[in-house]
Amino acid sequence: MTKKTVRDVEVAGKRVLVRVDFNVPIEKSSGAILDDTRIRAALPTIAYLREHGARVVLMSHLGRPDGQVVPALRLAPVAARLGELLGARVEAADDVVGPSARAAVEALQPGDVVMLENVRFEPGEEQDDPKLAEQLASFGDLYVNDAFGTAHRAHASTAGVAKFLPAVAGFLMEKEVDQLGRVIAEPERPLAAIIGGAKISSKIGVLRHLLSIVDTLLIGGGMASTFLKAGGVAVGASLVEDGQLDAARAIVAEAAERGVDLGLPTDAVVAERFAGDAASRIVALEAVPDGWMILDVGPQTVQAYEAKLQPAMTIVWNGPLGVAEWEAFAQGSRELARFLAKSQASVVIGGGETVALVSDLGLSPAYSHVSTGGGAALEFLEGRTLPGVAALQDR
């Protein structure tokens, strides 16, 4: 990584303002955290700072409160869970930059940790308001960004504060940039990518960029139906972006021109309606019934994709092959996840739904890297500069 990290700066005795990504799923009625993966991912940086005598001030968002205080999106349960994992008390402030936050920061001793309230309760956060950024910066002597999942956003807590404080990367940020950067810059070949998700419009940039570097590109998810229709396949009532048919044809043509092995489904699990309990069956693509919709790839497609992936030495997967949150339409993604867990290739998993899938299967440790960034990982793979990374000091 070309950016400085916490290893490159002195932290002892300093107030260290740390942007983390604790946007975790919380059960509404009980307040219980359903998946603490993102909290655990930040533990190495927080533990390092505590062990080296820093006073740690954490910032995170949770959900989309749109600049309003939403009680269900307060960070107190997250602070409590972090405290359990650290084996130490984590003070939860009642506000972001108000009197509660200031008092908590002023009371910090070396090794202590305080968590500010949800930064998106402040209207200026998502507008990268310089006044809010300066207020946040007043709580620190040093800024550490360990929130790769929000690094593609130029917000007050991700990029703005770096204008007022020395800014370096945390260990999670370093790992994400290194692992994803290796896929782009120096992968062991053959390099294969599996890209799924609902809409091609959100993935065009990454698909085009990947075509310039991959040897194999496999398409899944709802966006596969747009590719199939663009190729003349009748896909019934499946989700199709008719405005993207030409873009799909262009990607297919570019893949052929570059010699990239482009894989599309050859069979599918179809349903009579968009519901988890809908009647469904496996059909060949030329036999999708009128009025039915494709909600997963079929077993023949999974087998074909596995054969294409067999020789790969580096594989990146972003986006499920079907509507994976429903049991009946998750089989293609699950079979692929199990196959990749046994692969000898370096496997990088990204995207919120894909990460949730492999986590639910207990397979995360089997892969080389499971990214905490959804949109950030996609934009990185697209070759874009991420504001949260660009704001950090160069080595």
C-alpha positions in Angstrom: 0.0 0.0 0.0 1.3 3.4 -0.9 -0.5 5.2 1.9 0.8 5.6 5.5 -0.8 3.4 8.1 -1.0 3.5 11.9 2.4 1.8 12.0 4.0 4.8 10.4 3.0 7.4 13.1 3.4 7.9 16.8 0.1 7.3 18.6 1.1 7.2 22.3 -0.9 9.7 24.4 -2.7 11.1 21.3 -6.4 11.3 20.7 -6.9 9.2 17.6 -10.1 9.8 15.6 -11.0 6.5 13.9 -13.6 6.1 11.1 -14.9 2.5 11.3 -17.7 0.9 9.4 -20.0 -0.6 12.1 -23.1 -0.5 9.8 -24.2 -3.9 11.1 -27.7 -5.5 10.9 -29.6 -5.1 14.1 -32.9 -6.8 15.1 -35.4 -4.0 15.5 -37.4 -5.3 18.4 -34.6 -6.5 20.6 -31.7 -4.4 19.4 -29.6 -7.5 19.1 -26.7 -7.4 16.6 -27.4 -10.1 14.0 -23.9 -10.1 12.4 -20.8 -8.6 14.1 -18.4 -9.3 11.2 -17.7 -5.6 10.5 -17.0 -5.0 14.2 -14.6 -7.8 14.4 -12.8 -6.7 11.3 -11.9 -3.4 13.0 -10.5 -5.0 16.2 -6.8 -5.2 15.1 -6.6 -1.5 14.6 -8.5 -0.6 17.8 -6.4 -3.1 19.8 -3.2 -1.7 18.4 -4.1 1.8 19.3 -5.1 0.9 22.8 -1.9 -1.2 23.3 0.2 1.8 22.2 -1.4 4.2 24.6 -3.8 6.1 22.3 -7.0 7.7 23.4 -9.4 6.2 20.8 -12.4 8.1 19.4 -14.6 6.0 17.1 -17.0 7.3 14.4 -19.4 5.2 12.4 -22.7 5.4 10.6 -25.6 3.0 11.0 -28.4 2.8 8.4 -29.8 5.7 6.5 -31.2 8.2 9.0 -30.9 11.1 6.5 -29.6 13.7 8.9 -32.3 13.0 11.6 -32.0 11.3 15.0 -33.6 7.9 14.7 -33.7 6.0 18.0 -33.5 2.6 16.4 -30.2 3.6 14.7 -28.4 4.7 17.8 -24.9 3.1 18.2 -25.2 2.1 21.9 -25.8 -1.6 21.1 -22.8 -1.5 18.8 -20.6 0.1 21.5 -21.7 -2.6 23.9 -20.8 -5.4 21.5 -17.5 -3.9 20.8 -16.8 -3.7 24.5 -17.6 -7.4 24.9 -15.1 -8.2 22.1 -12.4 -5.9 23.5 -13.0 -7.0 27.1 -13.1 -3.3 28.0 -15.7 -0.6 28.5 -16.6 1.4 25.4 -18.3 4.7 26.3 -21.2 5.6 23.9 -21.8 9.3 23.5 -25.3 10.6 23.1 -24.5 12.9 20.3 -22.0 13.3 17.5 -20.3 16.7 18.2 -22.4 17.9 21.1 -21.7 18.2 24.8 -22.0 14.5 25.5 -19.4 13.7 22.8 -17.0 16.5 24.0 -17.2 15.4 27.6 -16.6 11.8 26.8 -13.5 12.7 24.7 -12.1 15.0 27.3 -12.4 12.3 29.9 -10.4 9.7 27.9 -7.3 8.2 29.3 -4.6 6.2 27.3 -6.2 3.0 26.2 -9.8 4.2 26.6 -12.3 4.0 23.8 -15.4 6.2 23.2 -17.9 5.9 20.3 -19.6 9.0 19.0 -23.2 8.8 18.0 -24.3 7.8 14.5 -22.5 10.4 12.3 -25.4 10.3 9.8 -27.6 11.9 12.4 -25.8 15.1 11.4 -27.2 16.6 8.2 -23.7 17.7 7.1 -22.2 14.3 7.1 -23.2 13.1 3.7 -22.7 16.6 2.2 -19.0 16.6 3.5 -19.8 19.8 5.4 -16.4 21.4 6.3 -17.9 22.8 9.5 -18.9 19.3 10.7 -15.6 17.9 9.5 -13.7 20.6 11.6 -15.9 19.8 14.6 -15.1 16.1 14.3 -11.4 16.8 13.8 -11.3 18.8 17.0 -11.7 15.5 18.9 -8.4 14.1 17.6 -4.7 14.7 17.0 -4.6 12.1 14.3 -7.2 10.6 11.9 -7.3 6.9 11.0 -9.6 5.6 8.3 -10.4 2.0 8.8 -13.8 2.0 7.1 -13.1 0.6 3.6 -16.9 0.1 3.2 -17.4 3.8 3.1 -14.2 4.8 1.3 -16.0 5.5 -1.9 -18.0 8.3 -0.2 -16.6 11.8 0.2 -18.3 12.5 3.5 -17.3 14.6 6.5 -16.1 11.7 8.5 -14.4 9.8 5.7 -12.6 12.6 3.6 -13.5 15.9 5.2 -11.6 15.4 8.5 -8.4 14.5 6.6 -8.2 18.2 5.6 -7.8 19.1 9.3 -5.7 16.2 10.7 -2.8 14.0 9.6 -4.6 11.0 8.0 -3.4 7.4 7.8 -5.0 4.0 7.1 -6.0 1.4 9.7 -5.1 -2.3 9.3 -8.4 -3.2 7.7 -8.2 -0.4 5.1 -4.6 -1.5 4.4 -5.7 -5.2 3.9 -8.6 -4.3 1.6 -6.6 -2.0 -0.6 -3.7 -4.5 -0.8 -5.9 -7.6 -1.5 -8.2 -5.9 -4.1 -5.2 -4.0 -5.6 -3.5 -7.3 -6.2 -6.5 -8.6 -8.2 -6.3 -5.5 -10.4 -2.5 -5.1 -10.7 -0.7 -8.4 -10.3 -3.0 -11.4 -10.1 -1.7 -14.9 -10.5 -3.3 -16.1 -13.8 -5.6 -17.3 -15.1 -7.8 -14.6 -13.5 -11.6 -15.2 -13.4 -14.4 -12.9 -12.2 -18.0 -13.8 -11.3 -20.3 -10.8 -11.3 -23.9 -11.1 -10.2 -26.6 -8.8 -8.9 -29.9 -7.5 -10.0 -29.1 -4.8 -12.6 -26.5 -4.5 -15.3 -26.7 -0.7 -15.0 -25.0 -0.7 -11.6 -22.2 -3.0 -12.9 -21.4 -1.7 -16.4 -18.3 0.1 -15.2 -16.8 -2.8 -13.4 -17.7 -5.2 -16.2 -15.9 -3.1 -18.8 -12.9 -2.6 -16.6 -12.7 -6.3 -15.8 -12.7 -7.2 -19.5 -9.3 -5.5 -19.8 -7.7 -7.7 -17.1 -9.6 -11.0 -16.7 -9.3 -14.3 -18.7 -12.8 -15.5 -17.7 -15.9 -13.5 -16.9 -19.1 -15.3 -15.6 -22.4 -13.5 -15.3 -25.2 -14.3 -12.9 -28.0 -12.7 -10.9 -30.9 -10.7 -12.4 -28.6 -8.9 -14.8 -28.0 -12.1 -16.6 -31.5 -11.9 -18.0 -30.6 -8.6 -19.7 -27.6 -10.3 -21.4 -29.8 -13.2 -22.4 -32.5 -11.1 -23.9 -29.9 -9.0 -25.7 -28.8 -12.3 -27.3 -32.3 -13.2 -28.4 -33.4 -15.5 -25.6 -37.0 -15.2 -24.5 -36.8 -14.7 -20.7 -40.5 -14.5 -19.8 -41.3 -12.0 -17.1 -37.7 -11.9 -15.8 -36.1 -8.6 -14.7 -34.7 -6.9 -17.8 -33.3 -3.5 -18.3 -34.4 -2.8 -21.8 -32.4 0.4 -21.9 -29.2 -1.6 -21.4 -29.6 -4.2 -24.1 -27.1 -2.4 -26.4 -24.6 -2.2 -23.5 -24.9 -5.9 -22.9 -24.3 -6.6 -26.6 -21.3 -4.4 -26.5 -19.8 -6.2 -23.5 -20.3 -9.6 -25.2 -18.7 -8.2 -28.4 -15.7 -6.8 -26.4 -15.2 -10.0 -24.6 -15.0 -11.9 -27.9 -12.6 -9.3 -29.3 -10.3 -9.5 -26.3 -10.5 -13.3 -26.1 -12.2 -13.3 -22.7 -14.2 -16.5 -22.0 -17.7 -15.0 -21.2 -20.1 -17.3 -19.4 -23.9 -16.9 -19.4 -26.5 -19.2 -17.8 -27.6 -22.2 -19.9 -30.5 -23.3 -17.6 -32.4 -21.6 -14.8 -34.7 -21.9 -11.9 -37.9 -20.1 -12.8 -40.8 -19.0 -10.7 -44.4 -18.0 -11.5 -44.0 -14.8 -9.3 -41.4 -12.9 -7.4 -41.7 -14.5 -4.0 -39.8 -16.9 -1.8 -42.7 -19.4 -1.7 -43.6 -19.2 -5.4 -44.0 -22.4 -7.4 -40.7 -23.0 -9.3 -39.0 -25.5 -11.6 -35.7 -25.9 -13.5 -35.9 -25.3 -17.2 -33.5 -25.0 -20.1 -33.2 -21.3 -21.2 -35.2 -21.9 -24.4 -38.1 -23.2 -22.3 -38.8 -20.3 -19.9 -42.6 -20.2 -19.7 -44.4 -17.0 -20.6 -45.1 -15.0 -17.5 -42.5 -16.8 -15.4 -39.3 -15.3 -14.2 -35.7 -16.4 -13.8 -34.7 -16.3 -10.1 -31.6 -18.5 -10.0 -29.2 -20.3 -12.3 -29.8 -24.0 -12.8 -27.5 -27.0 -12.0 -26.2 -27.3 -15.5 -25.0 -23.6 -15.3 -23.3 -24.2 -12.0 -21.5 -27.2 -13.4 -20.4 -25.3 -16.5 -19.2 -22.3 -14.4 -17.2 -24.6 -12.1 -15.5 -26.2 -15.1 -14.5 -22.7 -16.4 -13.2 -21.8 -12.9 -11.2 -25.0 -12.4 -8.0 -23.7 -14.0 -8.1 -20.2 -12.4 -5.5 -19.2 -10.0 -7.2 -16.0 -8.9 -11.0 -15.6 -8.6 -13.0 -12.6 -7.6 -16.8 -13.0 -6.9 -19.2 -10.0 -6.4 -22.9 -10.6 -6.5 -25.0 -13.8 -6.0 -26.2 -15.9 -8.9 -29.8 -15.7 -7.9 -32.2 -14.3 -5.3 -30.0 -15.8 -2.6 -32.0 -14.4 0.4 -34.8 -16.9 -0.5 -34.0 -20.6 0.1 -35.6 -21.8 -3.1 -33.4 -19.5 -5.2 -30.1 -19.7 -3.3 -28.9 -23.1 -4.5 -26.8 -21.9 -7.4 -24.9 -19.4 -5.2 -24.4 -21.8 -2.4 -23.0 -24.5 -4.7 -20.6 -22.0 -6.2 -19.6 -20.8 -2.7 -18.8 -24.4 -1.6 -16.9 -25.0 -4.8 -14.8 -21.9 -4.3 -14.1 -22.8 -0.7 -12.3 -25.9 -1.9 -10.5 -24.2 -4.8 -6.7 -23.9 -4.8 -7.0 -20.4 -6.3 -6.7 -17.1 -4.4 -10.4 -16.3 -3.9 -11.6 -12.7 -3.1 -15.3 -12.3 -2.1 -17.0 -8.9 -2.2 -20.4 -7.3 -2.1 -22.8 -7.3 0.8 -25.1 -10.1 -0.3 -22.3 -12.4 -1.3 -20.5 -11.8 1.9 -23.7 -12.5 3.9 -24.1 -15.7 1.9 -20.7 -17.1 2.6 -20.8 -16.0 6.2 -24.1 -17.8 6.7 -22.5 -20.9 5.3 -19.6 -20.6 7.7 -17.2 -20.5 4.7 -15.6 -17.1 5.1 -12.3 -18.5 6.6 -11.9 -20.7 3.5 -11.3 -17.7 1.2 -8.2 -15.6 0.7 -10.1 -12.4 1.4 -13.7 -11.5 2.3 -14.2 -7.7 1.7 -16.2 -5.6 4.1 -16.9 -3.1 1.2 -19.9 -3.5 -1.1 -20.0 -0.4 -3.3 -16.4 0.5 -2.4 -15.1 -2.9 -3.6 -17.0 -2.5 -6.8 -15.7 1.0 -7.5 -12.2 -0.2 -6.6 -12.5 -3.1 -9.1 -13.8 -0.5 -11.6 -10.5 1.3 -11.3 -11.9 4.4 -9.6 -10.1 6.5 -7.1 -11.8 6.2 -3.7 -12.1 9.6 -1.8 -11.5 8.0 1.6 -8.3 6.4 0.3 -7.1 9.4 -1.7 -7.4 11.6 1.4 -4.7 9.6 3.3 -1.1 10.6 3.5 1.3 9.0 1.0 4.3 7.2 2.4 
